[in-house]
Amino acid sequence: MSVENPYKDGIAFCEGEFVPVAEARIPMLDWGFLRSDAVQDTVSVFHGAFFRLEDHLVRFERNWSRLRMTNPYDRDTVRSILMEAVRRTGFREAYAQMLMTRGRAPIGSRDVRLANNQFWMFCIPYVWIAKPDQKEQGLSMHVSDIQRVPKESVDPTIKHYHWLDLQMALMEGYDRGSDTCAVVDRDGNISEGPGFNIFAVKDGRITTPPEDVCLDGMTRNTVFKLAKETNLEIMAEALPADDLRKADEVFISTTGGGVIAISKVDGQAIGNASAGPVTRRIDDLYWSRRRDGWLSSPVDYDAELVFEPK
Ligand code: PLP
């Protein structure tokens, strides 16, 4: 009789142990929860291999260091935990998120220096921000007046959980019948959306907001590489909301699905209201390179054990 894999729906690494994802818990008094004092990085696995794993590990480390946290696990161990997690699930396509939380300080203390910083991770089947039919058709986007938390308050290059601005903008978007949303910076220019960066194409030239108003997403960075390789002009510069509405093409980039067309902004059709030629070119290139194993770290599913929890 075959034994069911306890991790068939996903796995998490909590306080030094692997658990089925449905059993994953973070203590209520962890400041990661009570204060959003946390940082994350999300890596995707496609055809049994991580994409840009080393870049994600470096970014993750840079970010928790900036928040003055200490990770109990070094980079090699974190890599092994990720590999082991995917190996245990058996997923060939997966979405793996690693987190650091501030952790807990002695009860009643508000001294952030006393907290016991914690590493966590979970791995679930790959998350597509747009389902295949939505991707073909393109998503509709609402541009909210809500401002993204500014860089003077929270460093936007840190992949953090300050998401109330994004969540409320998404609610507004749903109220207006849109699939998703964008938030703006203090000058009313486009910042980013819930889990993605935003690009406009006008006369063959691609524009995306600069890194002081949004996360420098790993996929955004990949789009720059691919655009430059194919001699497409691409610039990081202020993107007024009106320029987005008047663009020939709009697309988003995310670990959760790669490159996805936006076919409507605030109810107005963009181009011919489906993925345009530049979007298709970058999207096709992104997935063909990934299928070819570009910048990938394969998971050894037959390994006995990659990482054994204590
Ligand atoms: N912007 C925000 C706010 C995000 O949360 C994310 C991803 O979660 C992105 C952009 C896209 O980043 P990446 O391409 O690394 O997934």
Residues whose N, C-alpha, C, O or C-beta is under 5 A from the ligand:
A	BS01	PLP	E192 G193 G195 F196 N197 L215 G217 M218 T219 R220 S253 T254 T255 G256
